[in-house]
Amino acid sequence: MKKTFYGVRSALMVAGASVLLAACGQEEQAEQAGAQQQQEPPPRPAPVTEAARQDLPLDKSYSSLLRSDNEVTLVARVTGYLQERHFEPGEFVEEDQLLYSIEPDVYRATVNQREADLQSARAEFSRAQRDAQRFERLLNQNSVSRQDYDQARADLGVAQANVAQAEAALESAQIDLDYAEVTAPVAGMISLSEINVGNLVQSGTELATVTPLDPLEVRFQMPQNDAFALRRQLREGESIEDIRASLALPGRDGEDDQSLQGRLDFLGSRVSDTTSTVQASATFDNPDGEILPGQFARVSIEGLKRYGVFAVPEIAVTQGLMGPQVFVLDDDNRARSQTVSLGEVAGSWQILRDGLEEGDRVVVGDPTGIEPGTAIEPQPFDGNADQVVERDEQEQAAQDEQAQGAGAEGDQSSDEEGDSSQ
């Protein structure tokens, strides 16, 4: 009986200990859960948008070579000695300004001779015309033979042909006289003279070059994708003259970079089979003549569009283990990384070639401090990527300023403690 009592008491003690341990375990688990809840930060507010395709304008730049659209090389059209030069090399010449004289007196004398020949031919034509009229009256009176009349009409025809020949010779001589005095076909800056005064000039000899400096033309090669996108814009109602262009050149001797504003005026109609590009050209006003043809520069085409693309503010893209990534939200508003393929940059927007689907909720703010699993409190996004970048830059500047202030206070406290110890 006594053994039974002790066995029951031992069992009760073991059961009580088990209950006590279970209670302690539950209490410890509750404390750990509470601690985890206290350690987990609240959801981080961040602007979020649903991925959707959109049309974006962007600026593209291309290497180019400046040239003068109306540059002219002066070539002698007559033979003779270069008698006089009427300009100084490197100066600005006006249109129709006299530049060279190539023995104009000789060609003027030829013109005078041809004028005299024309007067003689006209006089002969008048005599033959009177003879033909007289022979016609006599023929009606049967006073001359038919043969005499036909001869008079033939002489009239020869005289008329001589007049035409004399007129043509005079016109040719006048042309040579005009060519003997070389004038500027366009206004612009003239080069050094290729021929000195007194030398014999042959027809076809190059004399100098006149280069207009305003406007300037820029020819460049546009990748076929850009050309196709631009043609789509033109088909949808835009005019090629509405496509603005800018030209940037590095400054010289410490000066600021130079730039010109212009417009696109030509887009080619075929793709090069060697470069897969399309030729284009733009025109730029250069009123001061400070920029010269022959310079290499980069021309930017403004407002070139990309149609139906996914894009996020450039600041929202970060580098992950698998490459470029953005953060998207799951059903619990927790961030997860999504690897993406990058395309072109359109201002503050980064175009994404792959990685997003319609409806994905993308964090479009600064991803600093966000990790996979971070709780996010979605904030509305108004579509202004510039504003997002500007706001994040302001917040970062404020944090840096606060950190610098805290560091300064810490240094001051350390100095005060050092003074007290002394």
C-alpha positions as CSV (number, residue, x, y, z in Angstrom):
1,M,0.0,0.0,0.0
2,K,2.9,2.3,0.9
3,K,4.6,1.6,-2.5
4,T,1.5,2.5,-4.4
5,F,1.3,5.8,-2.6
6,Y,4.9,6.7,-3.5
7,G,4.3,5.7,-7.1
8,V,1.3,7.9,-7.5
9,R,3.1,10.8,-5.9
10,S,6.1,10.4,-8.3
11,A,3.7,10.4,-11.3
12,L,2.0,13.6,-10.1
13,M,5.4,15.3,-9.6
14,V,6.5,14.3,-13.2
15,A,3.2,15.6,-14.7
16,G,3.4,18.8,-12.8
17,A,7.0,19.4,-14.0
18,S,5.9,18.7,-17.6
19,V,3.1,21.2,-17.3
20,L,5.4,23.8,-15.8
21,L,8.0,23.3,-18.6
22,A,5.3,23.6,-21.3
23,A,4.1,26.8,-19.8
24,C,7.6,28.1,-19.6
25,G,8.1,27.2,-23.3
26,Q,4.9,28.9,-24.4
27,E,5.8,32.0,-22.5
28,E,9.3,32.0,-24.0
29,Q,7.9,31.6,-27.6
30,A,5.4,34.4,-26.9
31,E,8.3,36.6,-25.7
32,Q,10.3,35.8,-28.9
33,A,7.4,36.5,-31.2
34,G,6.8,39.8,-29.4
35,A,10.5,40.7,-29.7
36,Q,10.4,39.9,-33.4
37,Q,7.4,42.1,-33.9
38,Q,9.2,44.9,-32.0
39,Q,12.4,44.4,-34.1
40,E,10.7,44.4,-37.5
41,P,10.6,48.0,-38.9
42,P,7.3,49.5,-40.1
43,P,6.6,49.4,-43.8
44,R,8.7,51.8,-45.8
45,P,6.8,54.4,-47.8
46,A,7.9,54.4,-51.4
47,P,6.3,55.6,-54.7
48,V,4.9,52.6,-56.7
49,T,3.4,52.3,-60.2
50,E,1.9,49.6,-62.3
51,A,4.0,48.7,-65.3
52,A,2.4,49.8,-68.5
53,R,3.6,50.4,-72.0
54,Q,4.1,54.1,-73.0
55,D,5.5,56.4,-75.6
56,L,8.6,58.2,-74.6
57,P,10.6,61.1,-76.2
58,L,14.3,60.9,-76.0
59,D,17.3,62.8,-77.3
60,K,19.9,61.0,-79.4
61,S,23.3,62.2,-80.5
62,Y,25.5,61.2,-83.4
63,S,29.0,62.0,-84.5
64,S,29.0,64.3,-87.6
65,L,31.2,66.5,-89.8
66,L,30.4,70.2,-90.3
67,R,30.2,71.4,-93.9
68,S,29.1,74.4,-95.8
69,D,26.0,73.7,-97.8
70,N,26.8,76.2,-100.6
71,E,30.6,76.1,-100.7
72,V,31.8,76.9,-104.2
73,T,35.2,76.3,-105.9
74,L,35.9,79.0,-108.4
75,V,37.2,77.7,-111.7
76,A,38.5,79.7,-114.7
77,R,36.2,79.4,-117.8
78,V,38.5,81.2,-120.2
79,T,42.2,81.1,-121.1
80,G,44.4,84.1,-120.6
81,Y,46.8,85.8,-118.2
82,L,45.5,86.6,-114.7
83,Q,45.5,90.4,-114.9
84,E,44.2,91.4,-111.5
85,R,43.0,90.1,-108.1
86,H,40.3,92.2,-106.4
87,F,40.3,90.7,-102.9
88,E,42.4,89.8,-99.9
89,P,42.6,86.1,-99.0
90,G,40.5,85.2,-96.0
91,E,38.2,88.1,-96.2
92,F,34.4,88.0,-96.4
93,V,33.2,88.6,-100.0
94,E,29.6,89.5,-101.1
95,E,27.6,87.8,-103.8
96,D,28.5,89.1,-107.3
97,Q,31.6,90.8,-106.0
98,L,34.4,91.0,-108.6
99,L,37.3,88.7,-107.7
100,Y,39.5,88.2,-110.7
101,S,40.2,89.8,-114.1
102,I,41.5,87.5,-116.9
103,E,42.5,89.8,-119.8
104,P,39.0,91.3,-120.2
105,D,40.2,93.8,-122.8
106,V,41.0,91.0,-125.2
107,Y,37.6,89.5,-124.8
108,R,35.9,92.9,-125.0
109,A,37.7,93.5,-128.4
110,T,36.3,90.2,-129.6
111,V,32.8,91.3,-128.6
112,N,33.3,94.5,-130.5
113,Q,34.4,92.6,-133.6
114,R,31.4,90.2,-133.3
115,E,29.0,93.2,-133.0
116,A,30.5,94.6,-136.3
117,D,30.1,91.2,-138.0
118,L,26.4,91.2,-136.9
119,Q,25.8,94.7,-138.3
120,S,27.3,93.6,-141.6
121,A,25.2,90.5,-141.7
122,R,22.1,92.5,-141.0
123,A,22.9,94.9,-143.8
124,E,23.4,92.1,-146.2
125,F,20.1,90.6,-145.1
126,S,18.3,93.9,-145.8
127,R,19.8,94.1,-149.3
128,A,18.8,90.5,-150.1
129,Q,15.3,91.1,-148.7
130,R,14.8,94.1,-151.0
131,D,16.1,92.1,-154.0
132,A,13.8,89.2,-153.3
133,Q,10.8,91.6,-153.1
134,R,11.8,93.3,-156.4
135,F,12.3,90.1,-158.2
136,E,8.8,88.9,-157.0
137,R,7.1,92.0,-158.5
138,L,9.1,91.6,-161.8
139,L,8.1,87.9,-161.9
140,N,4.5,88.9,-161.7
141,Q,5.0,91.2,-164.7
142,N,6.9,88.4,-166.6
143,S,9.9,90.7,-166.7
144,V,12.4,88.2,-165.1
145,S,12.8,84.5,-165.3
146,R,11.7,82.1,-162.6
147,Q,15.4,81.1,-162.2
148,D,16.4,84.7,-161.3
149,Y,13.6,84.9,-158.7
150,D,14.6,81.6,-157.1
151,Q,18.2,82.9,-156.9
152,A,17.1,86.0,-155.1
153,R,15.1,84.0,-152.6
154,A,18.2,81.8,-152.0
155,D,20.4,84.8,-151.4
156,L,17.8,86.0,-148.9
157,G,18.0,82.7,-147.0
158,V,21.8,82.8,-146.9
159,A,21.7,86.4,-145.6
160,Q,19.3,85.4,-142.9
161,A,21.5,82.5,-141.8
162,N,24.5,84.8,-141.7
163,V,22.6,87.1,-139.3
164,A,21.8,84.2,-137.0
165,Q,25.4,83.0,-137.1
166,A,26.7,86.5,-136.3
167,E,24.2,86.8,-133.4
168,A,25.4,83.4,-132.0
169,A,29.1,84.5,-132.3
170,L,28.4,87.7,-130.5
171,E,26.6,85.9,-127.7
172,S,29.5,83.5,-127.3
173,A,32.0,86.4,-127.2
174,Q,29.9,88.1,-124.6
175,I,29.9,84.9,-122.5
176,D,33.7,84.8,-122.7
177,L,33.8,88.4,-121.7
178,D,31.6,87.7,-118.7
179,Y,33.8,84.8,-117.7
180,A,36.9,87.0,-118.0
181,E,35.8,88.8,-114.9
182,V,35.2,86.2,-112.2
183,T,32.6,87.2,-109.6
184,A,31.5,85.5,-106.3
185,P,28.5,83.3,-106.9
186,V,27.7,83.2,-103.2
187,A,28.6,85.3,-100.1
188,G,31.2,83.8,-97.8
189,M,34.8,83.6,-96.7
190,I,37.3,83.3,-99.5
191,S,40.4,81.1,-99.4
192,L,43.9,81.7,-100.5
193,S,44.3,82.3,-104.2
194,E,45.6,79.2,-106.1
195,I,47.0,81.3,-108.9
196,N,49.2,84.4,-108.7
197,V,48.7,87.5,-110.8
198,G,50.5,87.4,-114.1
199,N,50.3,83.6,-114.5
200,L,48.6,82.0,-117.5
201,V,45.3,80.6,-116.6
202,Q,43.8,77.7,-118.6
203,S,40.1,76.9,-118.8
204,G,39.3,74.6,-115.9
205,T,42.0,76.0,-113.6
206,E,40.9,76.2,-109.9
207,L,41.3,79.8,-108.6
208,A,39.9,79.9,-105.0
209,T,37.1,78.6,-102.8
210,V,34.3,80.6,-101.3
211,T,32.8,79.1,-98.1
212,P,29.5,80.5,-96.7
213,L,29.5,80.2,-92.9
214,D,25.9,80.8,-92.3
215,P,24.1,78.5,-92.3
216,L,26.1,75.4,-91.7
217,E,25.1,71.9,-92.8
218,V,25.7,68.7,-90.7
219,R,25.5,65.3,-92.4
220,F,25.4,62.3,-90.2
221,Q,24.4,58.6,-90.2
222,M,21.3,57.7,-88.2
223,P,20.9,54.0,-87.0
224,Q,18.1,52.3,-88.8
225,N,16.0,51.9,-85.7
226,D,16.1,55.6,-85.0
227,A,15.3,56.3,-88.6
228,F,12.3,54.0,-88.6
229,A,11.0,55.6,-85.4
230,L,11.4,59.0,-86.9
231,R,9.6,58.0,-90.1
232,R,6.7,56.8,-87.9
233,Q,6.5,60.2,-86.2
234,L,6.4,61.9,-89.6
235,R,3.7,59.5,-90.8
236,E,1.6,60.4,-87.7
237,G,1.5,64.1,-88.6
238,E,4.8,65.7,-87.5
239,S,6.7,67.7,-90.0
240,I,10.4,67.2,-90.5
241,E,10.9,70.9,-89.8
242,D,9.5,70.3,-86.3
243,I,12.3,68.0,-85.4
244,R,14.8,70.2,-83.5
245,A,18.5,69.6,-83.5
246,S,21.4,71.0,-81.4
247,L,25.1,71.0,-82.1
248,A,27.7,70.8,-79.3
249,L,31.4,71.5,-79.8
250,P,34.1,71.7,-77.2
251,G,35.3,75.1,-76.2
252,R,38.7,76.3,-77.2
253,D,41.4,77.9,-74.9
254,G,39.4,77.5,-71.7
255,E,36.2,78.8,-73.2
256,D,32.8,77.3,-72.5
257,D,31.5,74.6,-74.8
258,Q,29.8,76.1,-77.9
259,S,26.3,75.1,-79.1
260,L,24.1,75.9,-82.0
261,Q,20.4,75.3,-82.5
262,G,19.0,74.1,-85.8
263,R,16.5,71.8,-87.5
264,L,16.5,68.5,-89.3
265,D,16.0,69.0,-93.0
266,F,16.7,65.6,-94.7
267,L,16.2,62.0,-93.9
268,G,17.4,59.4,-96.4
269,S,15.1,56.9,-98.1
270,R,17.4,53.8,-98.0
271,V,19.5,51.9,-95.5
272,S,23.2,51.4,-96.2
273,D,24.0,47.8,-96.7
274,T,27.4,48.2,-95.1
275,T,26.6,50.3,-92.0
276,S,22.8,49.7,-91.5
277,T,22.4,53.4,-91.1
278,V,20.3,56.0,-92.9
279,Q,21.8,59.3,-94.0
280,A,20.4,62.5,-92.5
281,S,21.3,66.2,-92.4
282,A,20.5,69.2,-90.3
283,T,21.0,72.9,-90.8
284,F,22.3,75.3,-88.2
285,D,22.4,79.1,-88.1
286,N,25.9,80.4,-87.6
287,P,25.5,84.2,-87.7
288,D,28.8,85.1,-86.1
289,G,30.8,82.7,-88.2
290,E,32.6,81.4,-85.1
291,I,32.2,77.7,-86.0
292,L,33.9,76.6,-89.2
293,P,33.2,73.8,-91.6
294,G,35.4,70.7,-91.3
295,Q,35.0,70.4,-87.6
296,F,33.8,67.1,-86.0
297,A,30.9,67.6,-83.6
298,R,28.0,65.7,-82.1
299,V,24.6,66.5,-83.3
300,S,21.6,65.8,-81.0
301,I,18.1,65.2,-82.4
302,E,15.5,66.2,-79.8
303,G,12.1,64.6,-79.4
304,L,12.8,61.3,-81.1
305,K,10.2,58.9,-79.8
306,R,10.1,55.3,-78.6
307,Y,6.7,53.7,-78.9
308,G,5.1,51.1,-76.6
309,V,8.0,50.6,-74.1
310,F,8.3,49.7,-70.4
311,A,10.2,52.4,-68.5
312,V,11.0,53.4,-64.9
313,P,12.7,56.4,-63.4
314,E,16.4,55.8,-63.9
315,I,17.0,56.1,-60.1
316,A,14.8,53.0,-59.5
317,V,17.3,50.7,-61.2
318,T,20.0,49.1,-59.1
319,Q,22.7,46.4,-59.6
320,G,21.9,43.0,-58.3
321,L,23.8,39.6,-58.3
322,M,22.1,38.7,-61.6
323,G,22.6,42.1,-63.2
324,P,20.4,45.2,-63.4
325,Q,17.3,44.9,-61.3
326,V,14.2,46.7,-60.0
327,F,12.0,46.0,-57.0
328,V,8.4,44.8,-57.5
329,L,5.8,44.1,-54.8
330,D,4.1,40.8,-54.1
331,D,0.5,40.4,-52.8
332,D,1.7,41.2,-49.3
333,N,3.4,44.5,-50.3
334,R,6.8,43.0,-49.8
335,A,9.7,43.8,-52.2
336,R,11.3,41.2,-54.4
337,S,14.0,41.8,-56.9
338,Q,13.3,41.5,-60.6
339,T,16.2,41.2,-63.0
340,V,15.7,43.4,-66.1
341,S,17.4,44.1,-69.4
342,L,18.2,47.8,-70.0
343,G,17.5,49.8,-73.1
344,E,18.1,53.4,-73.9
345,V,17.9,56.3,-71.4
346,A,15.2,58.9,-72.1
347,G,15.9,61.9,-69.9
348,S,15.2,60.7,-66.3
349,W,13.6,57.5,-67.6
350,Q,15.3,54.1,-68.2
351,I,13.7,52.1,-70.9
352,L,13.5,48.3,-70.1
353,R,13.8,45.8,-72.9
354,D,12.8,42.8,-70.8
355,G,11.9,41.7,-67.3
356,L,8.5,43.4,-66.6
357,E,5.0,42.5,-67.5
358,E,1.8,44.5,-67.7
359,G,0.5,45.2,-64.2
360,D,3.7,44.5,-62.2
361,R,3.8,46.9,-59.3
362,V,7.3,48.6,-59.5
363,V,9.0,50.6,-56.8
364,V,10.0,53.8,-58.7
365,G,11.8,55.6,-55.9
366,D,15.3,55.4,-54.6
367,P,16.0,51.7,-53.9
368,T,18.7,52.4,-51.3
369,G,18.0,50.4,-48.1
370,I,15.4,48.1,-49.8
371,E,16.1,44.4,-49.8
372,P,14.0,41.4,-50.8
373,G,11.3,41.0,-48.2
374,T,11.2,44.6,-47.1
375,A,7.7,45.7,-46.3
376,I,6.6,48.6,-48.5
377,E,3.9,51.1,-48.0
378,P,2.9,52.0,-51.6
379,Q,2.7,55.7,-52.4
380,P,1.1,57.2,-55.5
381,F,3.3,58.1,-58.4
382,D,2.3,60.9,-60.7
383,G,4.5,59.9,-63.6
384,N,7.0,62.7,-63.2
385,A,10.4,61.0,-63.1
386,D,12.3,64.2,-62.8
387,Q,10.4,65.1,-59.6
388,V,11.2,61.7,-58.1
389,V,14.9,62.2,-58.8
390,E,14.9,65.7,-57.5
391,R,13.1,64.7,-54.3
392,D,15.5,61.8,-53.7
393,E,18.4,64.1,-54.2
394,Q,17.0,66.6,-51.7
395,E,16.4,63.8,-49.1
396,Q,19.9,62.5,-49.6
397,A,21.4,66.0,-49.2
398,A,19.4,66.4,-46.0
399,Q,20.6,63.1,-44.6
400,D,24.2,64.0,-45.5
401,E,23.9,67.3,-43.8
402,Q,22.4,65.7,-40.7
403,A,25.2,63.1,-40.6
404,Q,27.8,65.9,-40.9
405,G,26.1,67.8,-38.0
406,A,26.0,64.7,-35.8
407,G,29.7,64.1,-36.6
408,A,30.6,67.6,-35.7
409,E,28.7,67.4,-32.3
410,G,30.5,64.1,-31.6
411,D,33.9,65.7,-32.2
412,Q,32.9,68.7,-30.0
413,S,31.9,66.3,-27.2
414,S,35.2,64.4,-27.5
415,D,37.1,67.7,-27.2
416,E,35.1,68.7,-24.1
417,E,35.8,65.4,-22.5
418,G,39.5,65.7,-23.2
419,D,39.6,69.2,-21.7
420,S,37.8,67.9,-18.5
421,S,40.2,65.1,-18.1
422,Q,43.1,67.5,-18.2
